[in-house]
Amino acid sequence: MKRITEGIQVFVDLGTKVVSGTLLLNGANSKLKVVSQEPIVALPEHIKCVDEDARRISLFGCINAGCGSSGSREERVFSCAAFPHYVARGDFHCTIDDKVFDQVYFGITDAAALFWDNSPWKHIDTRLLSEPLSVGDNTISVIYGFVGSGEIFKSKTALGTIAAHHLPSFTSPSVKGFSATNHIKVGLEASNPISIRESITLMYRIKQFTEVCSGRHQGVSAISLFKKGNCDERPARLDLTISHAEEPTRSADHLTGFDMLASPCLDRQAYEKLVTNWFAQDDRRRWIAFSRFSSSLKQANYYDQNRLVSAASLFEWYDATQKVDVPEEIRSLIDRTIADLDSIPVSNEHQRMRAILGTIGSESLQSKILRQTREVLDILNEADSFDRGLCEEVIAWAVKCRNKIVHGTGGRTVERVLDQNQIFLTETLEVLFGFMSLHTAGWSIQRRDDRHLRGFSRYSTFLRDFSRNASELIANTI
């Protein structure tokens, strides 16, 4: 839904009365302001409105911004304002938990790049034809048109059917000419009716998948939900605005190309299978890992120690800890030590000691990362002249630096490596997590799209510069 900065005149149903108001849809600045001749104590959390075109508007998660009054005693006007988290505008009213929707469609920042080779536009050079094509006195040299079905891919998943489509739009011919614009929408057709709350969760899960493929944060826009009617009726539609959703960037970076880890243009059948496998991994811990990965990507080119710790934690969340056999006498000693710790007053050192003892018998973080990335490192080692041994050393230093930040362990050498290589270590862990998570879902890393175009090219740049950066890091540890 487009941002509407001038405000929409609405009639607000407050249960006991209907008052007039103005609704501003402008991202985080979205706001509803109502006025009345009678006092208003507060606005409810769920508000129903109707605009001048008789479109139904539902506001959810409203936060009151205060009420007031103005004017003389005889002509006093009362007002109240609220900030909505979600605004649904369309054919009918509903609550955020009404399970009535069959489909949700939305746009993402890099849709054109994710599906770059599936353009529905074709052109014909009429100069190559046997006879020139002309209209009146004007000769037409090139004809552009939309061809194809518009479907880019379609996969049946545990969430429902996920698909992406080309949606072209055209302007009427005028003295200024004729224009056509293509929008790519990603959508989900649910197996069972879903609510607005559920559709938002599913939408962000799909968005997280595209973020792993593209290697950077994705904004969402133009969210539409559909409820199917009878066969002879068009589906009822609601356009959804999320006040805290990140919209697609308008920066120059958006206009440049970059490499993708997975794209349907490389192998549509394999891509559809990848999507099916990806969403079959319905494990809460893994979705927490993807959420943290998304949060890290949101920081773009800003790297700090927290991001390095988060990058290392991705592998802990993605895969459950494997237990290691511990001799009985050691296990007994650990239990006695924990019992002794519990008998003394609680302190920060007490909690730290207890946490360290709890990790004995669990797989170490370094082992966990190496185990999860083993197959990916083998593939990269063969296909990209990627030194696996060097990468394992970098992972070891990344874990040491993470432990230095979290536990304070490690000497001056670890401090120096952390200070000089924080960005490189973070990039290594995040990129390997992206490779590993797609490979686990069945995507062949050799099939990735390495287009060396100007602009942001995270994955191919990392592979190209890895040996040099890793060698410099190891040299500084000597």
Phi, psi and omega in degrees: 000134182290150174289134180244099188274344181274348178093145179249129177283126185227161171248122189256128178269111179258018178091295181269346181201163177244128182235163179269157180196178178232127179251122177253121178254102185211059178060231182292345179264012178300140187203142173245129176236127180242153178229150183205156174278349180246154181299144176237119181285311180195160176266144180289167180290327178246120186238137176251135180225166171224131179270184185291342177265013180065021174280138181279136180232128178241130179247132183238151176061041183286136177249121182294134180253011177107154178237159180198187179211162180208165179095176180284173182298323181284331184238039182288137178241130180260143181223157179207146182229154178211149176255115180274143173282321182225142176229122177249124185231123181175227191273344184203162175273151174201171172260169184289343183249008176289119181273084185231357187260142180254335185219149171224131179234146180203162177257153176231161187306306190255035180302318182296325179283320179300326184238040192299328186263013180248037183296133178275000185265134175231157178224152179237127176274104185292345178291344178271354179282160181294327178233137180295150179257130182219154174234111186066234179265002184257131177268130180266122183267327182223138176244127176252144179202163177265126179230163177094172184278342182091346180276128181267311174203163180207122184228136174272124183231177177294337179278338188137194179270118179258134183211163173229142185224149167276134178232087182282151174226150186230148174262156178287141178302140178212184179294338178275355179111201184224138181227155178222139181232139179248131174244139177253123180246137173258137185217165177229126172257109188287149178290325177230155180306141182235163179264173176298318180300315180292322181295326178294316178300314181294321179299316181290332175294318178295320179299320179298324177297315180293333179289323176295320181294320185267339178081011176209165185295143179244132172269162180239153180204169174046058181275126180231138177241143184233141174239119183289142175253210175290169185302325183267008180248148175283151179297139174289143188231142170232134173263128187252130173248128177250116188298329185257012179279141178278121180276161178305138182294151176248012183284168180297334179300331181292336187270355182257159183268164177200167184283152179239145175282328180212132180212139181296338181291337181285323179190095187300317182297316179294325180294316179297323177293321178300314181298317178300314181292322183301312184275357172282342180277065186275069180245129185301318181299320181292324179289331172295319177299315180294326177294319178291323176298318178298318179296323178293317180296332180297336180281354176054241185266016177262120181238132175221182183294325179298324180291324177295316178298317179297321180297320178291326181289341179305318183286331176292319181284327186292323184228133182296151182292134175270137181277146178246138180295130179241131179307147185300322182292326177290318179298320179295319179297320179297316181297319180293322180294318178297319178297320178295320179297322182290346181271353180251162181302145182286136176213176178298318179295324178300312181295323180293316179298317181297320180294320180295317179296327180291339181276347180292127184098353176258156178294135180291157181299319180297316179297323181294317179295315181295322179295317183288332183258006186304308183293323179295317179296323177298315181295314180295324181297326181276320190269336189235018185050042184265119183284104182297317180301319178296321179294322179296324176294320179296318178299318180299318179290326177297319179292320178299318180292323176297317179294327177297318181289316187279314188252347182078013181273156179109151183265202183292329179297318178296320178299318181293318179296317179298317182293323187266340189230021184301315181294314182297318179296319178296315179300318181300312182293318182292317180293316178297325177295319177297313177301311186296317184293325176286321179297321178298328180276001174104009179270132179282124181298329179296341184274359184298162185259101179261078176265115182273075178262164179293150180105200186287122180218076194293309187291311182292325178295320178299313181295322182294321186260001187298310184302316180295313181294321180293319180297320178295322179296313181296322180297326182283350180268352182278000000 
